[in-house]
Amino acid sequence: MEIWGGNAQVRMPGDAVFLTETPTGWRVVAAACESRGEAPYDCEAEGP
């Protein structure tokens, strides 16, 4: 897990999840994300 201020990334083999910290705890903002090298991650599920 990598944390940058109120945001975090959890990496697993072939997949990544992005989180944001809220007053009530951590929330998933993007899931099922695949790295595309220098380009932004390609995520199957994204939300606010």
N, C-alpha and C positions, 0 to 999 in steps of 0.2 A: 504494500500500500504506500502510495506517495501522497503527501498532503501539502497543499499550497494555500495558506490562509484558510478560507472557508470552503475550499474545493479539494477533492481527492480523486485518485484513480486507483482501482484495484485491478491488477493484471493476473490472468490465468492463462494456461497454455491455449493460444489461438483465440483469446477473448479478453475483453476489458469492460469494466463498468465505471462510470463516472458518477460522483456523488457531490452534493452540496450540503453544507451545514445550515440547519435552520434552528430557530429557538427551541424546537421540540426534538431535535436530533438530526442524524444524517438521513438524507433522502436521495434516492436514485434519480438522476436526471437523464442518463443515457445508458443503455444496456446492449449486450450482444454486439460489441464494437470490435471491428477488425482494424489493425494497423495497416496503413497504406504508405508506409515509408515517410517521406517528407510531407505528403498531403495529409489533411485532417482525417481522423478516424471515420470509418463507415459504420454507422450504428443502425441496428434494426429497430430499436425502440428509443424514442427521445421524448422528453416532456419538459415542462416548465421548471 
